[in-house]
Amino acid sequence: MNILIAAVGGQGALLASRILGKLAQNIGLDVKVSEVHGMSQRGGSVVTYVKFGDKIYSPIVEKGSADVILALEMLEGARYLDWLKKDGTLIVSTQRIDPMPVISGSTSYPDNLVAEISRLPIKLYSVDAVQLASKAGNVRATNVVLIGILASTTTIAKEEWEKAISEIVPQRLLEINLSAFELGYGIKASSSIL
């Protein structure tokens, strides 16, 4: 399983990759998690990779080989669509964070991005993950909402996902994150991708 996590710096891409890595480790799979690539401390584009299976040799997800892209922001999801394999899955938060070229006025944020992406031959789950994370108690749990959606598409036991979250998320934030996971998990997928 090749997973690419695309986000804007500060959205929790690294935490999400650590949760996925711990899940794979807990269920006995070989796993490689990449470092954060990008300007994570400046609000820039950030991408991390998580690969797991029987034997994994490299942490890098090549273009056209991602089974899943978890995108914490719409434009970041669109930016990495070339990494998604044919019939891959994009799980994207509809949150919009304007990049510097939009802020400076040199370009505009694309209109109807989700509608454009929905025309592609991929599985698409777009959700207002910020609203769900806020309902769970903290908008910063958006990443775990998306993990919940991913979990609902798999045959991996829900308890394994919750265990991985419990082992990675700090205790003081655990209840909020488990609630965010549950809200994401409640968006049931129509077919299994794992």
N, C-alpha and C positions, 0 to 999 in steps of 0.2 A: 504494500500500500504506500503510495507516494502522495504526501499531503504538502501543499504550499499554503502558508499563512501570509496574507498580505494585509498591511495596516499602515496607519500613520503613526509616527513615533509617539509613544505614551499610551497607546490603546491596549497594550497587553499581549502583543504577539508572542513575546518570549514566554510568558506564563502559559499561554495556550499550548505552545510547543512542548513545554516541560510536562504539562498534564498528559498530552498525547504520548510523549515518550515514556512516562511512568506507566500509563495504561498498557502499552505494548510490552514493557518489561514485566509487569505483573502477570500478564497472561502467557508469558514464556516465549515471546518473540524476540528476535534480534532487532535492535533499533538503533538508528543514527539520527541525531538532531543537530541541525546546523547552528552556527552562530547567527546572530542578527546581522543582516546586511542592510546598510542604509544609514540615514542620519536620524537615528532614533531619538536623540536628545533635542533635536531642532524641529520636530514636527514634520520631518520629511518622510518619504516612502521607506517602509521597512518590510523585509521579507524574511521568513524563516522556513526551513524545510524539515519535515519529519518523514522518515522512511522506516517501515518495519515489515518484517516477514521472516522466513526461515533463516536466511543469511543475507545480510546487507553489507555491502563493501564500501559504499560512498554515501555521504549525507546529502549530496547535491541532487536536486530534482531538475532534470533537463527539460528543455522546451518540448512540449508535446507528450510528456510522460506523467503529469500529475493526474491522479485519480480524482482528487478533491482539491479545490481551492476554498479555503475559509477566508473571506474578505471582510474585514471590520469596517470598511468604508467602500462606497460604490465605485468611485473612480479607481481606487487601488485594485478592486476586483477586475475591472475592465483592463487595467494596465497589464495584468498578468494572464489574460485569457490564452495567449499563445503557449503557455506552459501546460494548459489543460489538454488531456488526451481526448481523442474522439469519443463522444458519449460520456465524458467526464461530468463531474458534479461541481457546481458553483453554489456555495452557501454564503450569502452576502447580506450584510446589514445595509439597510437603505440610508444610513447616516451619510450626510454630506459634510465633508471638511474641505474647504477651499484650499488648494495648494497655492504657493507663493505667486505663480504666474496669474492666477485668477484674482488674488488679493491685490496685486499690483496693477491689474487692469490690462495686461498684455494679451490675455486670452479669456475665454469664458468657459464656465463649467458646462459640460455637455448636457443638453436637455434630453429627457426621456431615456436615460441610460438603461434602466431596467427593462423597458420595453424593447430597446434595441438588442440587448443581450438575450431576451427571451425568444428572439427569432433564431438564435443559433441552435445547432443540433447538440445541445447539452441538457443535463438535468439542472434546473435552477430553483433554488429556494431563496427568495428574497423576503426579508422580514425587518420590521422596525425593532431591531434588537436593543436599541437604546431605550425605547419605551418599556420593553419587557425587563431589561436590567433595572430600570428605575422602579418598576413595580416590585422587583425582588429586593430593592433597598439601596442600590448603588449603580449609577450609570456606568461605572468602570467595570461592571461584570458583563458587559456586552460580549466579550470574548467567550465567556462560559455559556452564555445563551446559545451562541453559534455551535459550541461543542455539544450542547444538548441536542440541537438539530442533527448534527452529524451522528451522534450516538443513536438517535431514533432510526437512522438509515442502516444500521449494522445489525449483525447477529450476535455481537458481543453483549453479554449480560449487563443490564443497566447498573447492577451493583458494582461491577468492575469499574465502570466509569466514575461512579460516586466514590469508590475507594481511592482511585487515582487523584481525584479532586481533593479529597480529604488529606492525602499524603503530601500534596504540593502547596495548597492554599494555606496561608497563615491562619491559625485557629480563630483569631479575632474576626476574620472575614469569611469564615467557612459557611456559616448559616446563610448569609447573603448569596454566596456563590452556589451552594447547593440548591437554593431557591431559584436562582437564575438558570441553572442547569435543568431543573424540573420544568420551568416555563418553556425553554427551548425544546426539551424532549417531548413536550405536549403537542408540538407541531409535527404530527406523525407523517413520516415519509410514506409514499405509496409503494416504494420498492427498496429492497436491500442492495447496498453498494459494497458491503464488506462481507 
